[in-house]
Amino acid sequence: MEPGLASRGALPAAPPLPRWLTRHSLSPCLKIRNHIYSMPSPTYKVPSVTKCQASLATNYIRETSEVVDLDWENLGFGLVETDFMYVAKCGPDGNFSKGEVLPFGPIAVSPSAGVLNYGQGLFEGLKAYRKTDGSILLFRPEENATRMITGAERMCMPAPTVEQFVDAVKQTVLANKRWVPPTGKGSLYIRPLLMGSGAVLGLAPAPEYTFMIFVSPVGNYFKEGLSPINLIVEDKFHRASPGGTGGVKTIGNYASVLKAQKIAKSKGYSDVLYLDAVHDKYLEEVSSCNIFVVKDNVISTPAIKGTILPGITRKSIIEVAQSKGFKVEERLVSVDELLNADEVFCTGTAVVVSPVGSITYLGKRVEYGNQGVGVVSQQLYKSLTSLQMGLVEDFMDWTVQLN
Ligand SMILES: *Cc1c(COP(=O)(O)O)cnc(C)c1O
């Protein structure tokens, strides 16, 4: 499979360039770059078209055959740009083109693109791990694909099929193989995006959509083992409301939580825990993580019903916990229960399992035992990460191996 080369010659007209590269080099381009992470990124130089074409083939062979020279020990969660990204487009017929693996770089979009004006956009997040034998494992990529389809439906967007999505993830990871950290040093974070890239003026679904994937190597979230986070229960802002979009990974949800997160961080908290917008007493979730409470070895988490994002880590942790004999309840969980829990943890692809050391609610702080790292959280973290990293037999059949 030669992803970077597959696109060559796709256009009959001379010069035979992918449409994206042509547009990119001719139009003034708006850099859409994901700056949610704080690591400084190297300045991007727009490659000359000919140089880029010539180097694509040779670099592809060379670059995928090694592991990149990075300071793997000090990898954080900031963006590290890699060699390639994936791009596929979809016109009014609703079908996505065969995608292309292209050099990573800025994309050109119309100022009137649906995503820029009306927020028609979704993202996904998953990880690839390198096993000790050098092979690469993806964790439940079909789950991300189906979640993108559900989200796209809510946002009036067409979505790639599960097969297209998973194939695109595989192509992108393989093209950027040398950026997958060595075993134990972290993982390759994979960020699929779906957006309304076509031009609109009046409020309407965009006439064209772009599905893209970029990747970045990331370190293990907790370098020195699990370290607990301190949460504040938000009493002014809400993340989601009934009938809204809290249940899908649409981009606007994350812009809307930045303010409360910023205030919380300025006061020394790690993140914000949101309550339901109707009663203000049931737990929803943290900005981008699901929440769990443990009492007398019973694990409880808010049930998925509209305002809660159906986390793949959440679902996996529930199944792992049940397989270990824990009782797991999906239901309404109140603030009172939270404050009286034995332990609290949250889940998400980035952190996997993050123990909660303290909760502050209306100025009162509750701390959890064992320095905040509960035994249940610790056990579940170990079980799930061992599966994801291929350290134990995949009895759940959750991993997808790349050669
Ligand atoms: C992505 C996300 C999660 C976690 O989902 P995973 O699939 O486990 O990564 C939880 N809550 C919100 C709001 C999210 O956006």
The ligand as an SDF file (V2000), in Angstrom:
LIG
                    3D

 15 15  0  0  0  0  0  0  0  0999 V2000
  -14.5440   12.6190   23.7320 C   0  0  0  0  0  0  0  0  0  0  0  0
  -15.3060   12.8840   24.9790 C   0  0  0  0  0  0  0  0  0  0  0  0
  -15.3650   11.9580   26.0240 C   0  0  0  0  0  0  0  0  0  0  0  0
  -14.5720   10.6910   26.0300 C   0  0  0  0  0  0  0  0  0  0  0  0
  -14.8370    9.8530   24.9640 O   0  0  0  0  0  0  0  0  0  0  0  0
  -13.8060    8.7070   24.5890 P   0  0  0  0  0  0  0  0  0  0  0  0
  -14.4390    8.0460   23.4450 O   0  0  0  0  0  0  0  0  0  0  0  0
  -13.6810    7.8560   25.7770 O   0  0  0  0  0  0  0  0  0  0  0  0
  -12.5270    9.3810   24.2690 O   0  0  0  0  0  0  0  0  0  0  0  0
  -16.1470   12.2520   27.1110 C   0  0  0  0  0  0  0  0  0  0  0  0
  -16.8250   13.4040   27.1930 N   0  0  0  0  0  0  0  0  0  0  0  0
  -16.7850   14.3240   26.2180 C   0  0  0  0  0  0  0  0  0  0  0  0
  -17.5700   15.5760   26.3690 C   0  0  0  0  0  0  0  0  0  0  0  0
  -16.0200   14.0880   25.0910 C   0  0  0  0  0  0  0  0  0  0  0  0
  -15.9600   15.0020   24.1320 O   0  0  0  0  0  0  0  0  0  0  0  0
  1  2  1  0
  2  3  1  0
  2 14  2  0
  3  4  1  0
  3 10  2  0
  4  5  1  0
  5  6  1  0
  6  7  2  0
  6  8  1  0
  6  9  1  0
 10 11  1  0
 11 12  2  0
 12 13  1  0
 12 14  1  0
 14 15  1  0
M  END
$$$$
